[in-house]
Amino acid sequence: MRRAGVLMPVFSLPSPYGIGTMGAAAREFILFLEAAGQRYWQTLPLGPTSYGDSPYQSFSSRAGNPYFIDLDELAAEGLLEREEYQGLDWGADPERVDYGLLYQTRYPVLRRACARLLAGDRREFDHFCQEHRDWLEDYALFMAIKDSQGGVAWSQWPEGLRLREPRELERARRELAEAVTFWKAVQYLFFRQWGALRAFAHVHHVDIVGDLPIYVSLDSADVWASPEQFQLDETLTPTEVAGCPPDGFSADGQLWGNPLFRWDRMREEGYRWWVDRVAFQFRLYDVLRIDHFRGFDEYYAIPYGEDTARNGRWRPGPGMEFFRAMEAKLGRPRIIAEDLGFLTPTVHQLLADTGFPGMRVLQFAFDSRDSTSAYLPHCFIRHCVAYTGTHDNDTIQGWMATAPAESVRRAREYLRLNRREGYHWGMLRSLWASVADLTVVQAQDLLGLGNEARINEPSTVGTNWLWRARTGVFTPRLAAKLRHEMELYGRL
């Protein structure tokens, strides 16, 4: 069935409070998608971000980002007074997130809201804590200890806390009880708002596509609480870490630094840790994109302490056995495999065996070194998800301005692009006209924005995850134009 969707991070939604949230602007965006004939809203990971602000490096693979909690919604519930947050400094640039300012400003406001929540009827809150106790207890304690230790990584905590000695953990729970309860209350507020937003989306015929990073951050409650699942030595220091090898785009490769999984132990336990992780995601989303699908076939392991990814080596992953274990517990969940990059025949076979749709990215189609790219629309297959670009790509207009001249020439010729109309519309139409069952386009490309609206440039820090849409840009006129395109290409 031919369908279409839009990739739009929650943090990029319009908001007067420094960052996009799960409030009125999110509901307005869903109504825009419905009017535009878009069936899917794809987000980036929703977890609380750590240093660097990347949603792919989170303090937890299950917790929600406190910044996404909508303050107006809290005020409507009586948990905040509007003067407690409306007059605060949320940043001077409505098109950029100021994470440093958010960190200083948002938490005092949330503490007021949580204090009022906890002073009232706590039955729903207590039920939430019981329902999510398998991860919430460790996460809340992790965050409370982190705050008490000045925010340093858990690997730098006192030995008793770092090694989770029972006596030290019990003392921390007792001494930090108020802080632990606060972090639980924040998650209660997040999940309550997200649940209401997802229900609203379903009423308006929009499914939500989530994004699951294959790896978790070293400085996370996941690793601290379950170190036995990761390749750590007796001091809980990683032995090898994740990344990608050198290629034509990066002479040093990419050193991500995430701890690697102990697939041998996970296999003995029926991959329970991973199965539970995926099952949890489907409590949040309708469809799940799993990042770095190749890592399930083989993964690149870099010795801990290296400055680059040059000296890594490939090691075997769990392969199809893992996906069979997942299917035995979860059935056939709706999963998209991120199968980008250099793929070996065994990766192609694993994708075929799982039956998951892979990805096609239009910006990759016009590399002058490859005249038969599988990313060219005439090479698409039906069972795929086609993108103009992902969050790691430039916008279409940005790509046209910065890509190698030969690549741009090939794109103009192949797509018959029209500068007067805007190059982005020609690229978008070629995607919608393709045989791909599902197409997903970046929200910035619908708006015809340039490099200033790029979400992320891999291997750089300090300028990513910042773009925010201005209020009012997703207009009824744009929705009508999109809906007409969906009618033309059979995607309604």
Backbone hydrogen bonds, N-H to C=O, Kabsch-Sander energy under -0.5 kcal/mol:
donor,donor_aa,acceptor,acceptor_aa,energy
3,R,437,D,-2.8
5,G,439,T,-2.2
6,V,40,Y,-2.0
7,L,441,V,-2.9
8,M,6,V,-0.7
8,M,42,Q,-2.6
12,S,9,P,-1.0
13,L,10,V,-1.7
18,G,15,S,-0.5
20,G,11,F,-1.8
22,M,68,F,-2.2
27,R,23,G,-1.8
28,E,24,A,-2.6
29,F,25,A,-2.0
30,I,26,A,-1.9
31,L,27,R,-2.2
32,F,28,E,-2.1
33,L,29,F,-2.5
34,E,30,I,-2.4
35,A,31,L,-2.5
36,A,32,F,-2.2
37,G,34,E,-1.3
38,Q,33,L,-2.9
39,R,4,A,-2.4
39,R,37,G,-0.5
40,Y,4,A,-1.3
41,W,207,D,-2.5
42,Q,6,V,-2.8
42,Q,40,Y,-0.5
43,T,41,W,-0.5
43,T,209,V,-2.5
50,S,54,S,-0.5
50,S,57,Q,-1.7
53,D,50,S,-2.4
57,Q,54,S,-1.7
59,F,48,P,-2.0
65,N,46,L,-2.2
68,F,65,N,-1.7
69,I,66,P,-1.5
74,L,70,D,-1.3
75,A,71,L,-2.3
76,A,72,D,-2.3
77,E,73,E,-1.2
78,G,75,A,-1.4
79,L,74,L,-2.6
80,L,74,L,-0.7
84,E,81,E,-2.1
85,Y,82,R,-1.6
86,Q,82,R,-2.8
88,L,85,Y,-1.2
90,W,88,L,-0.8
96,R,93,D,-1.6
97,V,466,L,-1.1
99,Y,97,V,-0.8
102,L,98,D,-2.3
103,Y,99,Y,-2.5
104,Q,100,G,-1.4
105,T,101,L,-2.1
106,R,102,L,-3.1
107,Y,102,L,-0.5
107,Y,103,Y,-0.5
109,V,105,T,-0.9
110,L,106,R,-2.3
111,R,107,Y,-2.4
112,R,108,P,-1.5
113,A,109,V,-2.0
114,C,110,L,-2.8
115,A,111,R,-2.1
116,R,112,R,-1.8
117,L,113,A,-2.3
118,L,114,C,-2.7
119,A,115,A,-1.2
120,G,116,R,-0.7
120,G,117,L,-1.1
122,R,120,G,-0.5
126,D,122,R,-3.1
127,H,123,R,-2.2
128,F,124,E,-2.4
129,C,125,F,-2.4
130,Q,126,D,-2.0
131,E,127,H,-2.6
132,H,128,F,-2.1
133,R,130,Q,-1.0
135,W,132,H,-1.6
136,L,132,H,-3.0
137,E,133,R,-1.0
139,Y,135,W,-2.3
140,A,136,L,-2.8
141,L,137,E,-1.9
142,F,138,D,-2.6
143,M,139,Y,-2.6
144,A,140,A,-2.2
145,I,141,L,-2.7
146,K,142,F,-2.5
147,D,143,M,-2.3
148,S,144,A,-2.1
149,Q,145,I,-1.6
150,G,147,D,-1.6
151,G,146,K,-3.2
152,V,149,Q,-0.9
156,Q,153,A,-2.3
157,W,154,W,-1.6
161,L,158,P,-0.9
162,R,158,P,-2.7
163,L,159,E,-2.9
164,R,161,L,-0.7
165,E,160,G,-2.9
168,E,165,E,-0.5
169,L,165,E,-2.4
170,E,166,P,-2.4
171,R,167,R,-1.9
172,A,168,E,-2.2
173,R,169,L,-2.5
174,R,170,E,-1.9
175,E,171,R,-2.9
176,L,172,A,-2.5
177,A,174,R,-0.9
180,V,176,L,-2.7
181,T,177,A,-2.2
182,F,178,E,-1.9
183,W,179,A,-2.2
184,K,180,V,-1.7
185,A,181,T,-2.4
186,V,182,F,-2.3
187,Q,183,W,-1.5
188,Y,184,K,-2.1
189,L,185,A,-2.3
190,F,186,V,-2.3
191,F,187,Q,-2.8
192,R,188,Y,-2.0
193,Q,189,L,-2.1
194,W,190,F,-2.9
195,G,191,F,-2.3
196,A,192,R,-1.8
197,L,193,Q,-2.3
198,R,194,W,-2.8
199,A,195,G,-2.1
200,F,196,A,-2.0
201,A,197,L,-2.3
202,H,198,R,-2.1
203,V,199,A,-1.9
204,H,200,F,-1.3
205,H,202,H,-1.7
206,V,201,A,-2.6
207,D,39,R,-2.9
209,V,41,W,-2.6
209,V,207,D,-0.5
210,G,208,I,-0.6
210,G,287,V,-3.0
212,L,289,R,-3.1
217,S,58,S,-0.5
220,S,218,L,-1.8
221,A,59,F,-3.0
224,W,220,S,-2.2
225,A,221,A,-2.5
226,S,222,D,-1.6
229,Q,226,S,-1.9
230,F,227,P,-1.7
231,Q,260,L,-2.8
232,L,230,F,-1.9
233,D,237,T,-2.7
236,L,233,D,-2.1
239,T,231,Q,-2.0
240,E,231,Q,-0.6
241,V,302,I,-2.9
242,A,258,N,-2.4
243,G,300,Y,-0.6
244,C,254,Q,-2.5
247,D,250,S,-2.2
253,G,250,S,-0.8
254,Q,244,C,-2.3
256,W,242,A,-0.9
256,W,254,Q,-0.9
257,G,242,A,-2.1
260,L,240,E,-0.9
262,R,229,Q,-2.7
263,W,261,F,-1.4
266,M,262,R,-2.4
267,R,263,W,-2.3
268,E,264,D,-1.5
269,E,265,R,-1.4
270,G,267,R,-1.9
271,Y,266,M,-3.7
272,R,269,E,-0.9
275,V,271,Y,-2.8
276,D,272,R,-2.8
277,R,273,W,-1.6
278,V,274,W,-2.6
279,A,275,V,-2.6
280,F,276,D,-2.0
281,Q,277,R,-1.4
282,F,278,V,-1.3
283,R,280,F,-1.8
284,L,281,Q,-1.6
285,Y,281,Q,-2.2
286,D,208,I,-2.6
287,V,208,I,-1.8
288,L,334,R,-2.4
289,R,210,G,-2.6
290,I,288,L,-0.6
290,I,336,I,-2.7
291,D,212,L,-2.7
291,D,289,R,-0.6
293,F,338,E,-2.1
294,R,338,E,-0.5
295,G,292,H,-1.8
296,F,293,F,-2.0
297,D,294,R,-1.8
298,E,294,R,-2.2
299,Y,315,R,-2.5
301,A,299,Y,-0.6
301,A,313,R,-2.9
302,I,241,V,-2.7
302,I,300,Y,-0.5
304,Y,239,T,-2.0
306,E,303,P,-1.7
309,A,252,D,-2.1
312,G,309,A,-1.3
313,R,301,A,-2.0
315,R,299,Y,-2.6
317,G,297,D,-2.8
319,G,296,F,-3.1
321,E,318,P,-0.8
322,F,319,G,-1.1
323,F,319,G,-0.9
324,R,320,M,-2.4
325,A,321,E,-2.1
326,M,322,F,-2.2
327,E,323,F,-2.5
328,A,324,R,-2.3
329,K,325,A,-1.1
330,L,326,M,-3.1
331,G,327,E,-2.1
335,I,333,P,-1.0
336,I,288,L,-2.7
337,A,357,P,-2.6
338,E,290,I,-2.2
338,E,336,I,-0.6
339,D,337,A,-1.4
347,V,344,T,-0.6
348,H,344,T,-2.0
349,Q,345,P,-2.1
350,L,346,T,-2.1
351,L,347,V,-2.5
352,A,348,H,-2.2
353,D,349,Q,-2.6
354,T,350,L,-2.2
355,G,351,L,-1.8
356,F,351,L,-0.6
358,G,383,H,-0.7
360,R,385,V,-2.0
362,L,360,R,-0.6
362,L,387,Y,-3.2
363,Q,388,T,-1.5
364,F,361,V,-1.5
365,A,362,L,-2.0
366,F,363,Q,-0.6
367,D,364,F,-0.8
370,D,367,D,-2.2
373,S,370,D,-0.6
376,L,373,S,-1.4
379,C,376,L,-2.7
380,F,377,P,-1.3
384,C,382,R,-2.3
385,V,358,G,-2.5
386,A,384,C,-0.5
386,A,438,L,-2.7
387,Y,360,R,-3.5
388,T,440,V,-0.9
393,N,390,T,-1.7
397,Q,449,L,-0.7
398,G,449,L,-0.5
399,W,395,T,-2.9
400,M,396,I,-2.6
401,A,397,Q,-1.2
402,T,398,G,-1.0
402,T,399,W,-0.6
403,A,399,W,-2.8
408,V,404,P,-2.2
409,R,405,A,-2.5
410,R,406,E,-2.3
411,A,407,S,-2.2
412,R,408,V,-2.6
413,E,409,R,-2.3
414,Y,410,R,-2.9
415,L,411,A,-2.5
416,R,412,R,-1.0
417,L,412,R,-1.3
419,R,417,L,-0.5
422,G,418,N,-1.9
425,W,422,G,-1.3
426,G,422,G,-0.9
427,M,423,Y,-1.8
428,L,424,H,-2.6
429,R,425,W,-2.4
430,S,426,G,-1.8
431,L,427,M,-1.6
432,W,428,L,-2.4
433,A,429,R,-2.6
434,S,430,S,-0.5
434,S,431,L,-1.0
437,D,382,R,-2.9
438,L,384,C,-1.4
439,T,3,R,-1.3
440,V,386,A,-2.8
441,V,5,G,-1.8
443,A,7,L,-2.2
445,D,442,Q,-0.8
446,L,442,Q,-1.2
447,L,443,A,-1.2
448,G,445,D,-0.6
449,L,444,Q,-2.4
453,A,450,G,-2.3
454,R,451,N,-2.1
456,N,391,H,-1.1
460,T,457,E,-1.1
465,W,455,I,-3.4
468,R,95,E,-1.3
469,A,12,S,-3.2
473,V,470,R,-1.4
475,T,473,V,-1.6
479,A,475,T,-2.3
480,A,476,P,-2.5
481,K,477,R,-2.1
482,L,478,L,-2.5
483,R,479,A,-2.6
484,H,480,A,-2.1
485,E,481,K,-1.8
486,M,482,L,-2.3
487,E,483,R,-2.1
488,L,484,H,-2.3
489,Y,485,E,-2.0
490,G,487,E,-0.8
491,R,486,M,-2.9
492,L,486,M,-0.6
